[in-house]
Amino acid sequence: MPSIEDKLSQLGIVLPSESAPAANYANAVLAGNLLFISGKGPAGGARGRLGIEYTTDEGYQLARAAAIEVLAVVQAAVGSLEKVKRVVKAQGFINATASFTEHHLVLNGFSDLMADVFGERGVHARSVFGASSLRDGLPVIIDSIFEIYPEE
């Protein structure tokens, strides 16, 4: 079975260093075997709303980029993505117009990448919400929960 690092390489993904929190909070908190990841958006300065500045397909790519940011935080928090037992939950916030209705298709950018990286362990529960605005004008913010293998 290929390692997580091999899967990332096959997908052409090089994880960045974890980005700093936007305010006075932690990027990640480990409680027992659950790792809670604070909301992350895509790197690169994307700003705007779905339905105006971005299409659903562009939003999918932005959610995928946010997933890469999440993976960087997970790796920094526990030392290796091999320690991920399961992706438990994702909660997506989509900065969108009132008439935009494809929030779920945007969040698939996160969900599909988790399944590509972790296989069946990457299939998770999730919720997605439309928002009239998000911090710093980000188009997508995703927070998530991972189960980590217990320390031996």
Residue pairs with C-beta under 8 A, 6 or more apart in sequence:
2 10
3 82
4 80
4 81
4 82
4 84
4 117
4 118
5 81
7 116
7 117
8 14
8 15
8 71
8 81
8 117
11 113
11 116
11 117
13 68
15 68
15 71
15 72
15 75
16 43
16 68
16 69
16 72
17 72
17 76
18 27
18 69
18 72
18 73
18 75
18 76
18 77
19 27
19 40
19 43
19 69
19 72
19 73
20 27
21 27
21 38
22 135
22 136
25 38
26 38
27 37
27 38
27 73
27 76
27 77
28 35
28 36
28 37
28 38
28 73
28 74
28 76
28 77
29 35
29 36
30 36
30 77
30 78
30 148
33 85
33 147
33 148
33 149
33 150
34 88
34 145
34 146
34 147
34 148
35 74
35 77
35 78
35 145
35 146
35 147
35 148
36 143
36 144
36 145
37 70
37 73
37 74
37 77
37 143
37 144
37 145
37 146
38 73
38 143
39 93
39 141
39 142
39 143
40 66
40 69
40 70
40 73
40 141
40 142
40 143
41 62
41 66
41 69
41 134
41 136
41 138
41 139
41 140
41 141
41 142
42 62
42 63
42 65
42 66
42 69
42 138
42 139
42 140
43 65
43 68
43 69
44 65
46 54
46 62
46 65
46 138
46 139
47 53
47 136
47 137
47 138
47 139
48 54
48 95
48 137
48 139
49 95
49 96
49 97
49 100
49 139
50 56
50 59
50 94
50 95
50 96
50 97
50 100
50 102
50 103
50 106
50 139
51 96
51 97
51 99
51 100
52 97
53 139
54 62
54 139
56 102
56 105
56 106
59 94
59 102
59 105
59 106
59 109
59 139
59 140
60 105
60 106
60 108
60 109
61 109
62 106
62 109
62 139
62 140
63 92
63 106
63 107
63 108
63 109
63 110
63 140
63 142
64 109
64 110
64 112
64 113
65 109
66 109
66 110
66 140
66 141
66 142
67 109
67 110
67 113
67 114
67 142
68 113
70 110
70 142
70 144
71 81
71 117
74 81
74 84
74 146
75 81
78 84
78 148
81 117
83 148
83 149
84 118
84 121
84 146
84 147
84 148
84 149
85 121
85 146
85 147
85 148
85 149
86 118
86 121
86 122
86 124
86 146
86 147
87 114
87 118
87 121
87 122
87 123
87 124
87 144
87 145
87 146
87 147
88 124
88 125
88 144
88 145
88 146
88 147
89 124
89 125
89 126
89 127
89 144
89 145
90 107
90 110
90 111
90 114
90 124
90 125
90 126
90 127
90 142
90 143
90 144
90 145
91 126
91 127
91 128
91 129
91 142
91 143
91 144
92 103
92 106
92 107
92 110
92 126
92 127
92 128
92 129
92 140
92 141
92 142
93 128
93 129
93 131
93 134
93 140
93 141
93 142
94 100
94 103
94 106
94 107
94 128
94 129
94 130
94 131
94 139
94 140
95 131
95 132
95 133
95 134
95 137
95 138
95 139
95 140
96 103
96 130
96 131
98 130
98 132
100 130
103 128
103 129
103 130
104 128
106 128
106 140
107 126
107 128
107 140
107 142
110 142
110 144
111 123
111 124
111 126
114 122
114 123
114 124
115 122
115 123
116 122
124 144
134 140
134 141
135 141
